[in-house]
Amino acid sequence: MIALLTWGSSSCKPMATDAAYADGTLKVALSDPATDQPCTRDLVMRGIPVVLPDGVDPSQDLTIVVTGDGYSGEAVLAGVAGLVPGGGLDTGATSAGWTGEDGTFAILTWGSSSCPPQIGSAVLAKGTITVTEADPPADRICTLDLGPRVTVVTVPGVESGASYDLVWTASGTSAETIPIAGVAA
């Protein structure tokens, strides 16, 4: 799985509706939510989860072409040595990977699609970034589904080219430590 990053409203994130792979290129179609949905007028970096089709080797560079609903673009995602096709992403398992932006990485968590995690704090230490989810409001109503959610985090002061571990604490759970795939930009 990868995360596509787009800019726009934090409350109206597009969805990947199709992903096809051929000849080293991943083509992803994005679709905006229903037009009758109210959206905040903020401008934030949003992460959209995309399940990789069979045949993609995550250790090799991947050309990504994005289309749909006013979206268009092309980027090359650098392969990460040591990752293998079908590398065992378990539904429910937390993972993280660096983006091409300074000090910015994406965290993949699983839970209600209508209640993505909100970051309470992110603290940098030597080789470790500790991120804690903010406690959700007591009156928050969430759908009872289990879907992938991508949360984008930027931490100033990250050393370019260095590897880091993420210590992730979700609301009401114990901390878990996982490597952030790749190296910091």
Backbone torsions as a table, in degrees:
resi	resn	phi	psi	omega
1	MET	NA	143.7	174.2
2	ILE	-124.8	169.1	173.6
3	ALA	-119.9	126.9	171.3
4	LEU	-89.7	137.8	179.1
5	LEU	-108.4	128.9	176.4
6	THR	-131.6	164.5	176.1
7	TRP	-107.8	141.7	177.8
8	GLY	164.3	-161.2	-179.0
9	SER	-65.6	134.6	179.4
10	SER	-70.1	-20.9	-177.0
11	SER	-99.7	-4.8	-179.2
12	CYS	-132.1	71.4	-177.5
13	LYS	-83.7	136.6	175.9
14	PRO	-69.2	165.7	177.0
15	MET	-119.3	148.1	172.2
16	ALA	-80.6	114.7	-176.8
17	THR	-98.0	-15.4	178.8
18	ASP	-157.9	140.8	174.9
19	ALA	-140.5	123.6	-179.1
20	ALA	-131.3	141.5	-177.2
21	TYR	-122.7	133.0	174.7
22	ALA	-159.3	137.5	172.8
23	ASP	52.6	42.1	176.5
24	GLY	80.4	6.1	-178.8
25	THR	-122.3	130.9	174.7
26	LEU	-102.5	121.2	177.4
27	LYS	-104.4	124.0	-176.8
28	VAL	-122.2	128.2	175.0
29	ALA	-100.1	129.0	176.3
30	LEU	-106.0	146.7	178.7
31	SER	-133.5	132.9	178.0
32	ASP	-74.1	158.1	175.4
33	PRO	-66.1	171.8	179.8
34	ALA	-51.8	142.7	-176.9
35	THR	-70.6	-16.9	179.5
36	ASP	-86.5	1.6	178.9
37	GLN	-82.8	128.1	177.0
38	PRO	-70.8	141.6	-178.0
39	CYS	-125.3	144.4	173.7
40	THR	-69.7	156.3	-178.9
41	ARG	-101.6	37.9	176.4
42	ASP	-96.0	168.7	179.2
43	LEU	-129.3	104.6	-177.4
44	VAL	-131.4	160.5	172.7
45	MET	-79.2	128.0	-177.4
46	ARG	-118.4	142.2	177.5
47	GLY	-104.5	129.6	179.7
48	ILE	-114.8	119.2	180.0
49	PRO	-72.6	137.8	177.8
50	VAL	-132.5	119.5	175.9
51	VAL	-75.6	128.7	-179.0
52	LEU	-77.7	132.9	176.1
53	PRO	-68.4	164.0	175.1
54	ASP	-56.4	146.3	175.8
55	GLY	101.1	-15.9	-179.7
56	VAL	-80.5	128.0	177.4
57	ASP	-103.4	109.0	-175.5
58	PRO	-68.6	-8.3	176.8
59	SER	-86.0	-7.9	-179.6
60	GLN	-109.1	151.9	175.9
61	ASP	-60.1	147.0	-176.9
62	LEU	-132.5	124.9	173.4
63	THR	-83.7	130.4	-179.4
64	ILE	-118.9	127.1	177.0
65	VAL	-115.3	124.3	-177.7
66	VAL	-110.8	135.4	178.3
67	THR	-139.4	170.5	171.1
68	GLY	107.2	144.9	173.5
69	ASP	38.5	47.5	178.1
70	GLY	83.8	5.1	177.8
71	TYR	-100.7	135.9	172.4
72	SER	-156.7	144.1	178.7
73	GLY	168.6	167.3	178.8
74	GLU	-143.0	140.7	178.9
75	ALA	-149.4	160.1	174.7
76	VAL	-113.1	124.7	176.7
77	LEU	-96.8	119.3	-179.3
78	ALA	-67.4	137.7	175.3
79	GLY	-66.6	156.7	179.1
80	VAL	-118.3	115.0	179.7
81	ALA	-55.7	137.4	178.1
82	GLY	96.9	-21.9	175.6
83	LEU	-78.4	143.2	-178.0
84	VAL	-124.0	151.5	177.1
85	PRO	-56.9	138.1	-179.3
86	GLY	60.9	37.1	-172.0
87	GLY	-62.9	14.9	171.1
88	GLY	89.4	29.6	175.3
89	LEU	-64.4	116.2	-179.7
90	ASP	-93.9	135.2	173.4
91	THR	-59.4	126.4	-178.7
92	GLY	102.8	-17.0	-178.6
93	ALA	-83.7	136.5	176.8
94	THR	-81.3	139.7	174.2
95	SER	-144.4	168.4	-178.8
96	ALA	-151.8	152.4	178.1
97	GLY	-152.2	148.6	179.5
98	TRP	-74.1	149.7	172.8
99	THR	-102.6	-176.7	176.9
100	GLY	-86.2	1.1	-179.7
101	GLU	-91.8	143.4	-179.7
102	ASP	-53.7	122.8	174.3
103	GLY	64.9	16.9	-175.6
104	THR	-112.5	131.0	176.2
105	PHE	-137.8	164.7	-179.5
106	ALA	-114.8	138.8	176.8
107	ILE	-111.8	127.1	175.8
108	LEU	-99.2	120.2	174.8
109	THR	-125.6	171.1	-178.8
110	TRP	-126.5	138.5	179.0
111	GLY	168.2	-156.3	-178.8
112	SER	-62.2	127.2	-179.7
113	SER	-68.3	-21.3	-178.6
114	SER	-91.4	-4.7	-178.4
115	CYS	-133.4	71.8	179.1
116	PRO	-67.8	156.3	179.8
117	PRO	-62.8	145.4	171.9
118	GLN	-112.5	135.0	-175.6
119	ILE	-80.1	127.7	176.2
120	GLY	-89.0	-43.1	178.9
121	SER	-157.1	154.9	174.4
122	ALA	-139.7	118.6	-174.1
123	VAL	-122.4	127.3	-179.6
124	LEU	-93.7	133.4	171.7
125	ALA	-138.3	172.3	-177.5
126	LYS	-57.8	113.2	176.4
127	GLY	74.0	2.7	-176.4
128	THR	-139.7	141.2	170.5
129	ILE	-123.8	120.6	-180.0
130	THR	-100.3	118.8	-179.2
131	VAL	-118.8	129.8	-179.7
132	THR	-119.5	130.1	176.9
133	GLU	-72.6	139.0	175.5
134	ALA	-70.9	145.7	175.5
135	ASP	-66.4	130.9	179.2
136	PRO	-72.1	154.6	176.4
137	PRO	-59.3	143.5	-177.8
138	ALA	-61.5	-28.9	-177.3
139	ASP	-95.2	12.6	-178.9
140	ARG	-72.5	132.7	179.4
141	ILE	-108.4	127.8	-177.1
142	CYS	-125.6	151.1	174.6
143	THR	-70.0	154.8	-177.5
144	LEU	-100.7	57.5	176.3
145	ASP	-117.9	169.4	177.1
146	LEU	-123.9	103.8	-178.0
147	GLY	-132.7	163.0	177.1
148	PRO	-73.6	138.8	178.2
149	ARG	-131.4	131.2	179.8
150	VAL	-109.8	124.4	178.0
151	THR	-114.0	127.2	-178.7
152	VAL	-95.7	130.7	-178.2
153	VAL	-127.6	133.8	174.7
154	THR	-118.4	129.6	-179.2
155	VAL	-125.2	116.0	178.0
156	PRO	-66.9	149.8	174.2
157	GLY	89.3	5.0	179.3
158	VAL	-69.7	137.8	-179.6
159	GLU	-78.8	120.4	-179.5
160	SER	-61.5	135.1	178.4
161	GLY	83.7	-1.2	-178.2
162	ALA	-93.4	155.9	174.0
163	SER	-96.2	146.5	179.6
164	TYR	-137.3	151.8	168.7
165	ASP	-99.6	147.4	174.9
166	LEU	-103.1	127.8	169.7
167	VAL	-104.3	107.5	-173.2
168	TRP	-107.6	127.3	175.0
169	THR	-123.0	109.0	176.2
170	ALA	-83.7	156.5	-178.6
171	SER	-54.4	123.2	175.9
172	GLY	77.9	13.5	-179.7
173	THR	-127.0	168.4	174.7
174	SER	-79.6	156.0	179.1
175	ALA	-68.2	144.0	172.9
176	GLU	-125.6	143.7	-179.4
177	THR	-111.7	126.9	179.4
178	ILE	-138.6	152.2	175.7
179	PRO	-74.6	145.7	171.2
180	ILE	-87.4	118.2	-175.1
181	ALA	-61.4	138.7	179.0
182	GLY	84.7	-161.5	178.0
183	VAL	-127.3	155.3	-177.4
184	ALA	-65.4	142.7	176.6
185	ALA	-81.5	NA	NA
